[in-house]
Amino acid sequence: MPRKHFFDHLILLIGVFLIVGPVIVIAFSSTHSGATLGQDGLQFLPGPYGVEVYSRALFEGRGFTGGVTGITMALNSLYLAAGFALAKVAVSLLAAYALVFFRVRFGTFFFWVILCSLLLPLESRFLPTYAVISKLGLVNSYPGLMLPLLASAVGTFFFRQFFLGVPAELSEAARIDGAGPIKFLKDVLVPASAPMIAALGLLMFVQGWNQYLWPVMVSSEETRMTLVQGLSLVGRTSPQGLALAVLAMLPPILLVVFCQKAFVKGLTDGRQ
């Protein structure tokens, strides 16, 4: 192997170790007893209590009602992440479609306003956002969890860049064939932007799966807790807490690993 390729692979292996190493250590530590963790700290070899710990983490009831299980929290995380992915991609797609293919007055100005929203993360506007959700009666509901986070400046930017690369002749040919705006979007743009939709959907799914602060603010019901929230309920340093941490990390990691090519292709197809 040439020396250059050797160092390239060495750097990649070091990066993989730094990223995957902590996950493996946490997974191994979760298979030990609480006494072992309290006395010796994190473990670098698997222990004998893996089946028992993960069974309790998934099926044991917790909270004041005793009805909160790991399965319930995983389903809540899945609902939130899937809702994020679908809604954010749909809103970003429609916003970019309007900015590129319609003669929107001050469209460029509105686009820059959308980009400037990146300077105002949700954490900086918790109180007014919560006040609006409360007045709408959406506290402790799935719409209340997702509605304030549906707009995505990043998604709008990538879809806009992709649509700007679509030849104008394509839309003109569609109009000549009698295709209206909805038909052109459904039959031409959506299939053409499938890699972009998949890439952004993956990105938004991971973002929704890892949400913590906003669900804590807007939802006080234990039955709506996500896996990330459940770590504080179980205890972050207990074997069951470490098991929930592993379960919370697995879906994003598996999605990135198995959808890596689609993710990279979708993002690079949107470059100008």
Long-range contacts (C-beta under 8 A, 24 or more apart in sequence): 23-246, 23-249, 23-253, 26-242, 26-245, 26-246, 26-249, 27-242, 27-246, 29-239, 29-242, 30-54, 30-239, 30-240, 30-242, 30-243, 30-245, 30-246, 31-239, 32-239, 33-239, 34-238, 34-239, 37-237, 37-238, 37-239, 37-242, 49-239, 53-239, 53-240, 53-243, 54-243, 56-240, 56-243, 57-234, 57-240, 57-243, 57-244, 57-247, 58-247, 60-240, 62-230, 62-233, 62-234, 63-222, 63-225, 63-233, 64-222, 65-222, 65-223, 67-222, 67-223, 68-222, 68-223, 68-225, 68-230, 68-233, 70-227, 70-230, 70-243, 70-244, 70-247, 72-223, 72-225, 73-225, 73-226, 73-227, 73-229, 73-230, 73-244, 74-227, 74-247, 76-224, 76-225, 76-226, 76-227, 77-209, 77-226, 77-227, 77-228, 77-248, 77-251, 78-209, 78-251, 79-142, 80-142, 80-145, 80-146, 80-208, 80-209, 80-211, 80-215, 80-226, 81-205, 81-206, 81-208, 81-209, 81-251, 82-205, 82-208, 83-142, 83-145, 83-146, 83-208, 84-146, 84-149, 84-204, 84-205, 84-207, 84-208, 84-211, 85-201, 85-202, 85-204, 85-205, 85-208, 86-201, 87-146, 87-150, 88-149, 88-150, 88-151, 88-152, 88-155, 88-200, 88-204, 89-155, 89-197, 89-200, 89-201, 89-204, 91-150, 91-151, 91-152, 91-155, 92-151, 92-152, 92-154, 92-155, 92-156, 92-158, 92-159, 92-200, 93-155, 93-159, 93-190, 93-193, 93-197, 95-151, 95-156, 95-159, 96-155, 96-156, 96-159, 96-160, 96-162, 96-163, 97-159, 97-163, 97-185, 97-189, 99-156, 99-160, 100-160, 100-163, 100-164, 100-166, 101-163, 101-171, 101-181, 101-184, 102-181, 111-156, 111-160, 114-151, 114-153, 114-156, 114-157, 115-153, 115-157, 117-151, 117-153, 118-153, 118-154, 122-148, 122-149, 122-213, 122-214, 123-213, 126-213, 126-214, 126-217, 130-217, 130-218, 133-218, 138-218, 139-218, 139-219, 139-220, 140-218, 140-219, 140-220, 140-221, 140-224, 141-219, 142-224, 144-218, 144-219, 145-211, 145-214, 145-215, 145-218, 145-219, 145-224, 146-208, 148-214, 149-208, 149-211, 149-214, 152-200, 152-204, 154-200, 154-203, 155-200, 155-204, 158-196, 158-200, 158-267, 158-270, 159-193, 159-196, 159-200, 159-270, 161-270, 161-271, 161-272, 162-193, 162-196, 162-269, 162-270, 163-189, 163-193, 164-272, 165-270, 165-272, 166-192, 193-269, 195-262, 195-265, 195-266, 195-269, 196-266, 196-267, 196-269, 196-270, 197-266, 198-259, 198-262, 198-263, 198-266, 199-262, 199-263, 199-264, 199-265, 199-266, 199-267, 200-266, 202-255, 202-256, 202-259, 202-262, 202-263, 203-263, 205-252, 205-255, 206-252, 206-255, 206-256, 209-248, 209-251, 209-252, 210-252
